[in-house]
Amino acid sequence: MGTRIALLFSLVWVTHLVEPLFFVAGYGISGRDLVLLGGGLFLFVKSVLEMHKTVEGEAPQSERRGLRGGFVSVIVQIGLIDIVFSLDSVFTAVGLAKDVRVMAAAIVVAILVMMLVSRSIGAFIARHPTIKVLALAFLLLIGLALVAEGVHFEIPKGYLYFAMAFSVGVELINTRVRRRQDRGRPPPAD
C-alpha cells in the first residue's frame, strides 16, 4: 500500500518522463518507455519461470540458499512486481482521475479488500491449480502489453480485457466439467 501511494504521489514526475533520452532506429526512447520495457520484461520472465515451475515441478537446487537470502529475494521480487503493476495503474490514473486524494483512498480500500479475501482466494487456487496457470498467462499478457507500449505499439485495453474475460469464462466451464466428472468417479482405493 505504501509503495502504491508513494508512486501515486509521484504522478507528476512519472508523467514527465516522456522526453527522449536516446534514439533507436529513429524512435525516441524515454524514461517512461524504459520503465515500461523493464517492467514488462520482468513480468514476462517471472511468469514464464513460475509457469515452468508449476507445470514441470520444482527443479532440484544444487546449492541451498539460507533462509535470509531466500526471504530477501522473495521480498524484492514482490516489491518489483508491485511497482510494475503500480506504475501501470499510475499511468492509467493520469487519464482517469483528477483528485489524488480520491485515488489514494481507492488504493487503501483495494488493499483492505485484498487482505480480507487473500486467504479464500489462496485456498481456491490450491484446489484449482489451473487457475494459477491462467493467472500466470495473464501476467504474460500484461508483460507483453507493457513491452509493446514501451516500444510505442499500443494494444487497446479492451482487447486485453476481452481476452482475459473470455479465458476466465472458458476456465469456469472447464472447472465445472471437471467437478462433474469427479463426482462420477469412484473414490480412490487405499
Secondary structure, 3 states (H helix, E strand, C coil): CHHHHHHHHCHHHHHCCCCEEEEECCEEEEHHHHHHHHHHHHHHHHHHHHHHHHHHCCCCCCCCCCHHHHHHHHHHHHHHHHHHHHHHHHHHHHHHCCCHHHHHHHHHHHHHHHHHHHHHHHHHHHHCHHHHHHHHHHHHHHHHHHHHHHCCCCCCHHHHHHHHHHHHHHHHHHHHHHHHHHHHCCCCCC
